Amino acid sequence: MEFAVITGLKFGPTTEIPDSSKFFNKVFRGKTSLQVKDVQLAFLKSCKIDKGSGDEVLKLALLWVLFGILLMKDKTTKKIDMKFVHLVDNLDDFNNYPWGRLAYDVLVKNMRKHMGPKSFTRRARKLTTKDKPTLPHIDIHGFAHVLQLWAYEAMPCVASYCATRRSKTSIPRMLRWDASKAFRFDELTENCFPILKAGDKMSERMKVMEHLVPVYQEYHTPFYKSLLSWEHGLAGSK
């Protein structure tokens, strides 16, 4: 639910996708596989005054956002899913596709891969390597910006150090925040994630909201209705 109210992306059952399209044959003719850079180059080329149509530019821009942000892959996985290139040829079908469900699944799968027990064990070994110890880090792919935006919504202390609230009512909630604010990581850690001793009480600004509660306006948005309909469908199939 939090993913939906933050992003405004739709949830629901996936629909059948064509395996060919006039758009692909025109823009990427002859290619048997594509990478994000191919979409980027095609977009920049199509943006030239004497190249492409407004419709073509729009479709390439949508694909660039899709593969470069929502479904962003790691450096070792360069190929993109060709079926979505065919899907964008019909803008109505593309815009109605449940991108929220797909982006959520990709992000959760990636987090489980990089934050599971085996991953933590590998990073711990790097810290104890005698020859060349390295600091551990986590590369989260997919629409990882949602985690940052969730922190602003659910953790007041983090928001006060890292972001500026531009609105209290914008929908979806990702439009409410400006994250260009400069901050010191050590100050953030010291004030928002201190090591509490026995008997210490957590201040109100350090607490984390257990759930993001939708407001009245969000209940009536297409993305929230799609989420409820999908969840009811899943419950009914059990």
N, C-alpha and C positions, 0 to 999 in steps of 0.2 A: 504494500500500500504506500509506504514511504517513497519508493522509487517512482510511483505514478504521480503523486502530488508534487514531487520535486521537479520532474521532467516534463510532465504533461503528455507523455507518450502513451499510446493506446495498448491495451492488452486484449487477448482474445485468441481464438483458434486460428492457426495459420491457414492460408488459402493456397489453392493450386497456382503454380507459377509457370508461365510458358517457357519452353526450352529454345526459343528463337525469337527474334524481333527485327523489325526494319531499322530501328535505332542502332542496334549493335552492328548490323551489316553495313550501315552507312559510316559509323564513326570508328569502329574497330575491325573493319573487314580484314579477313585473313588471319586474325589472331586466334590461337587455341587456348590461351590463358592470359590473365591480366593481373597486374599489380597496381597498387594505389598510385604509383608514379605515372602509370599509363593514363589513369583517369585525370590526374592533375595536368599532365601535358596536353591532353585532349581539351580540357577545359580552357586552359590559357590560350591555346591555338584558336578555339572557337570564339573566344572573346574579342579577337581582332575584328575590326570594323568590316572587313571584306570576307570574313569567314563565318559560316554557320548562321543559324537563326536564333531568335530569342528563346524559342522552345528548346532548342538543342543545348544552349548554354545553361538553361534552368535544369535540365535533366542531368547534365554533367556536374553541376554544382551540388545537386542532391546526392549524387553518388559519392562525391568527394567528402561531403559531410558524413555520409553513412559509413564509409570505409575508413575515413580519417579520424572520426570521433566516436560515433556510436559503437562501431564494431572494430575498433582499432586493434590490430594484432601486434605481436612482438616481432622483433627483427628477424627471427628465424622462420617466421611464417609470412611470406611475402605475397602469395597468391590470394586473390579475393574470390568470393563466391560469384561465379558468372551468372547464376540465375537471377540475382537482383539487378544486374545490368539489363536483362530482358524485361524485368518487372517495371522498370522506370519508364519504359516506352508508353505505358498507360498510366498517366499521372493520377487518375482517380484510384486505381488499384494500388499504386505505390503509396499514396497518402493514407489509404485506409488499412494498410498492412499493420499488424500488431508489432510495431517496432519496439514498444516498451517490453513486451514479453521476451523478444529475441535479445535485446540489449541487456536485460536483467540476467537472462540465462548465461550469456557470454561472460558477464562480469563475475557472477557467482562461481562459475566453473573455473575461471582464472584465479580467483581468490583462493579457492580450495586447493588449487595446484600449487600456488606459491606461498600459502600460509598454513599448510597442513603440517603434521608432525615430521614427515620426511624432509620437507623443505627447511624447517627450523633446525633439524639435525645437521643438514649440509652446511647451513650458515654457521652453526656452532663450531663445526670442524674447521672452518676457515679462520675463526678467531683463535683457535688453539694451534694453528700451523706454525711451526717454529721458524721455517725458512722465510716465509713472506706472509705474515698475518694480514688479513684484509678485513675492513669493516663490513658487516652484513648489510644488505639492502634488499628491498622488495620491489620488483617491477610489476605493477598492476596494469593490465591492459583491458580493453573494452572501454565503456563509458565511466572511467574512474572518477571523473569530476563530480559525479553524484555523491561519492563518499565525502568529498570536501564540502559540498553544499549541505549534506545531511548534518555534518558537524556544526555548521553555522546555525542550523535550525534547532538542533537538539542539545547543543552545548554552548550556553551563553558566554562562558568564559573564553572559549576558542574564538567565537564570533567577535568578541570585543577586542581581541588582539590581531586578528587576521583579516577582518572584512568590515565593510561599511554597509549598513542596511539602508537601501534606497527607497524601499516601500514596505508597508505591512500588509498590503492587500493584493499585490500583483499575482496573477495566476498564469502559468505554474510558478511555484515558489523560487525556481532558479532565477527568475527575473528580479527578485527582491534584493540581490546581493551584488556588491562591487568588491572584488578581491584584489584590487590593486594596492591595498594598504601595506606599507612596509612594516615588518616586525622582526624582532630578534627571537630566534628559536629557543635560546636559553631562557629568556624571560617567559616565553609561552610555557615551557616545560616547568619552570619553577613555580609559576602562579596557577596554572591550570591542572598540572599533573604532579603535585608534590607528593613526597613519600610521607604518609601519615603515620604517626606513632600511636601506640595503644592508648585509647582514651580520647584521641583527637577527633573533633567533629568536622565533617565536610561542610564547607560553606555553601550557601544556596547557589552562588554563581558557578560552583564547581560541579554541581549535579548534572546528570544527563537525563533528558526526557526519555521515558521508556517507549513512548509511541508519539508520532506526529499525528495529532488529531485533526481531521479535515474540518474545515469551516463550512458554513451553509452554502456559500457560492461554489465551493469545490464539489459538493455532492451533485451538482447539476451540470457539471462539465462532461463533454463527450468521453474524455479519457477516464474519468472516475466511473462513469456508467459502464464503460467497456470492461473495466476491471471487475466490478460487481457482477456483471453478467457472466463473465468468464469464470469467476470463482463459484458462482451458483451452478454453472454447468458442470464444473469439476465435482462439486459436492453431490450433484444429482446422478453422476455416472458411477459413484462408488456403491 
